[in-house]
Amino acid sequence: LVDQILDQWFESEPLKATLATDAVIGAMASPHSPGSGYVLLHHVMGELEGQKGAWGYVAGGMGALSQAIAGAAAARGAHIFTEKAVCHVLLGRDGRAQGVALQDGTEVKSKLVLSNASPQITFLELTPQEDLPKDFVQRIQQVDTRSPVTKINVAVDRLPSFLAAPNARDGRPLPHHQCSIHLNCEGTHLLHQAFTEATHGHPSSRRACTSTPRPMIELCIPSVLDPGLAPQGCHVVSLFTQYTPSVLAGGRPWDEQARNAYADTVFDCIEAYAPGFKSSIIGRDILTPPDLEKIFGLPGGNIFHGAMSLDQLYFARPAPSYSGYRSPVPGLYLCGSGAHPGGGVMGAAGRNAAQVALEDFRRL
């Protein structure tokens, strides 16, 4: 339990709650949940430019990272096809993967196939079920993909000015505008209450923001570091929020009214810290868990392709006996966040899977 770990080292409740957010980010769990301490470790174990635990910003947005990887691959002879959805993995008579079939009927033949789609999409949608062991299929079906995340992208006509750190008179960005800002973190009990409500189908917007539970908010302003993202004087604000269930109480889906009601509650909360924020909003984009699943292919909207819980890590990711990137189908490999060591923009699963695939390729 991450709250027990934090209690050993810190006294300040707001500090403990702020640190605890990295233990539950993207997870349908609370700081009181067993195993939450590992997720905190997962988020701080890396380093950037020699600084341990540091995070970086990708100029141009996260898509620029994909473009950089694509450019490096193309420079070495790779052929990249976009807007070409895969229909299924092609298997030979010997059961080996021989390429993929696209939805337009095109077949792309290959000696090996690596998938960075989720385990559910790779093995339950793209791979013929009769060629997979039943216990493996059952295990993939049981992967916990619940997600509490609703991502809100906001366009504003001025920088937020926080009561605790008012803006400069000339309007220039200050150091805290370049950081990740965590709100509604006065205590870990607030995070736990919000989590509990979500497990019953109620987003954190069920009650007024002046009472509990309140949504956990991680606020970033990428246009401060990357001015080209917005017109001069304007900014884009990224809000990573929790907790929101995939399906609302009573089986109700997320419609526009529910989306906007939740977003309005998030904005009300920010207004309490930064008066004038609501009046600065000139555009909003709201992505609930079902939206994240539909748009990005994330089962349940889970950003990690599956919970980062102890029963779904290490030798058990994505399934026991299949943590080494090879699948039950010879020549088919899993190289995305659903493989060891899990989610995060670090490329470890892809690098490891590539090494395994190259080792097998040399034996062909």
N, C-alpha and C positions, 0 to 999 in steps of 0.2 A: 504494500500500500504506500503510495507516494506521500500521503499525508503523514504517515509515521516517520518516514525518512526525513521529511522537511521539519517535523517537530524536533528532531534530534539536533538540528543545526541552526534553526532560526526561531525567533520569538514573534516577530511582526506578522500578524495575520494577512495584511495586504501583500507583503512580500512572499509569504508562503503560497498564497492563492495565485499570485502572478506566475511564480515558478511552476505551480501545479498545472497551469494551462498547457504547458508543453508535454505533460504526462497524459492529457486527455484529448489533445488536438486530433481531430479526425476520428476519434474513438467514441463509440457508444458506451462510455464508462465514466465513472466519477473518480475523484482523488481517493475515495474510500474503497475503490474496487481492487481486488487482489490482482497483482501483476502490473498495476499502473506505473509503478516505479521504473519498469523496464522501458516503457515508451519515453519517459523523460530521458533516460540514458541514451536511447536511440537518437534523440534529437540533439544531444550535446556531445556525442562521442566523436564527431567529425572535426575537421578543421579547415580553415580557408586561409591561404597565404601564410601558413605557419601559426595562425591564431586558433587555438583549440576552442571548439564550440561556436565559432563564428559562422554567420550566415552571409551569403552574398546576394546581390541583386543582379539580375540578367538585363542588361541594357536592351531596350526594345520589347521587353516582356518575355515570358517563358517560351513563347514560340520561337524566339531568336536562338535559344539553346538547341532546339530541334533543327533549325536551319543550319546552325554551325556544324552539328553532327552530320547532317545530310551533305553539306558542302565538303566535309572531310572525306566522307565515303565516296562521293561522286568523283573527287580528285584522284581516288585510287581505283576507279573503274566500276564502281557500283552503279546500277541502274535503279532509279527510284520512281515508283508509280504512285501517284496520289489520286484521290477520288475513284479508287478502284477497290470496291469492297470484296473481301474474300467470302466465298460461299462455303467451301469446305476444303479440308486437307485431302490431297490425293494419296491413295495407298496402292502399292503394288500387290501382286498375288502373294508375295512373301510377307506381307503385312508391314513393309517399310514405307515411310513417308517418301513420296516421289515428287512433291510440289504442292501447288494449291490451284483450285479452280475459282475463278472470279465470278461475280454475279452476272457479268455480261457474257459468260460462257467461255471466256479465254482461259486456257490452261497454261500455267507457268511451271515447267518441269525443273526439278532440282534434286540434288543428292541428299540435301539436308533441309529441314524447315525449322526456323526459330520463330517463336511467337512471343511478343511482348504484350499481347492481349491478356486479360485476366484468365485465371485457371478455369472459371466457369464458361467463358466464351470459347476458350481454346479447346476444352475437352468435352463440354456439354453441348456446344453448338456447331463447332467446326470439324470435330473428329467423329467419324462413324462410331456409334455407341457399341456396336457388336464387336468392335476391335479393341475394346478396353475392358479390363477386369471389372467385374461388378462391384467388388469392394472398393476399387479406386474411384469409380463413378460415384458411389455412395459417399465416399469421403469428400469429394469435390462438392457434391450437393450440400454437404453439411457445413461447409466453410461459412463462418460468420461474416457477413458482408453488411451488417447494419451500419448506418452512418447517421450522425447527428448534425451534419454540416449543411448550412445554407450560406452560399457565397453571394454577397451583394457588391456589385460594382457601381460606384456613384461618381457622377460628374458634378463638380462644384465650381462656382465662380470666384471663390477666394479660399485661402487657407483656413482651416479650423483654428480658432483661437481658444485655448484652454484656460479655464480659471486658474489652474495651477501653474500655467506658463503662458501668459498672454503674448500675442504676436508682437513683432517689432513694429515700430511706427511706420517704417518705410515698406512694410509688407514682405520683406525678404524672408525666406525660410530660415528657421532656427534649427539647431542640432536635433531637437526632439522630433522635428518633422521628418527627419531622415531615418527614424527608428521605427520599430514595431511598438505600437501603443496598445496596452491591454486594459480594457475597461470592465467594470462590474466584477472586480476581483478583490472585494473587501474582505472576503473570507472563503475558505474552501467549502464551508457549509452551503454557501450560495451556489457554488458549482454543483454540489451534490443534489440540492433541491431542484435545480433546473434539469439535471439528468433524470431524476426520479419522475418529474412531470412528463418528460419525453417518452419514457418507457410506458406511460399510460396514454400516449397518443396526443399529448398536449405540448405544443411548442412553447418556448419561453414567453411568448406574447399573450398567453392565456390571461394573465393578470396585468394590471397597470404596472408601469416600470418603477413606480415609487414603492412597490411592495415586492415580495419574492414570489416565485423565482424570476430572475432577470437573465437575459441572454448573455452568454460569454462572448465578448467582442475583441477580436484582434484587428487593429486598424493600421493600415500602411498607406502612405502617400507616394506611390512610385514616381509620379511626375516631378517631385522635388529632386530626385536623383537623375531623372530622365526627362527633361523639359519638353522633348519632342512629342511626348504622349498627349499633350493638351495645348490648346491655344494660349497665348501669352496672358498671364493673369489668372488663368483657370487651372484646375487640377483634377486628377482622377484619384479617388479614394477607394482602396480595396478593403472590404470588410469580410473577414472570415468569422462566421458566427456559429454558435451552438447554444442550446440543443433543440433540434427540430426532428421529429420522427418522419419516416418515409411515408407513412399513412397516418392520417389524422384520426382522432377518436371517432368511433362509430363507422370506420371504414371510409371516411370521406377523403377524396383526393385533394391534392393541392390545386385549387383554382386561382384565378387572378385575384379574387377578393381575399383569399387566405394569404397569398403571397404578399400582397400589398399591406395587409394588416400586420403581418409579422415585420415587414420592413419598416413600417411606421413606428412600431414599438422600438426597434433597434435605433431608429433616428431619434426618438424621444429620449432614449438612454444617453446617446451621444450629446444631445442638447443639454442634458444636465451637467455634463463635464465641459462642454464647449458651446456656450450660448451663441445662437446665430447660425448654427450648423444647418438646421432645417431650412432656413430661408436661403441658404447658399446653394441648395441642391437644384440642378438644372437637368438631371437625367439619372435614371436608375436601371439596373439590370439585376434581376433576382433569380438565383439558381438554387432551387430546393434539391433535396436528395434525388427525387425522380428526374429532375432536369439534368443533374450531373450524370445520372445513369444513361439517359437518352442521348445527350449531346456528346459525351466523352467515353461512353462504353464502360462506365464504372459500375459494376453490379452493386445495387443498393445505394449508389452514390458514394461508395467507400473509396477514399482517395488512395488507400494502400492496396487495393485489389483484395482486401480481406483484413480482418482485424489483426492488430499486432499484439495479440494476447499470447501468453506463454504456451498454450496448446496449439498455436498456429505459427510457431517460430522454429528456427533451427532445423532439426531433422524432420519436423512435422510440417514444413512449408514447401509445397502446398499440401503434401500428404506424407505420412510415414513411409520410408523407403524410397521416396522420390524427391528428396531435397537436393539431389546432385544435378538438377537441371535436365537430366534425361527423363523421358516419359515412358509409359508402357509401350508406346509405339516407337520402334527403332527409327532413328533419324528425325524424330520430332522433339524439340527442346522448348522449355519455358524459360524466358529471359527477362520477364517484367517484374513488377513489384510483388506479384503473387509468388515469386520464387525467393529463396534465401538471398540476402538478409532482410528483404522486405522493402517497404516504401521509403520514399525520400529521393530527392534529386541528386543521386550520387553515382549512378551507373554501375554499381557493384554487381548487381544481378546480371546485367548485360555482359560485363567484362568476364565474369566467372563462367557464364553459359557459353560465351564465345570460345573460351579456352577449352572447355569440355568438348564442344562441337568440333573444334580444330583437331583435337586429339583423336576423336573418332574418325574424322575425315581422312586423316593420314593412314588409317588402317583399311580404308575402302579399296 
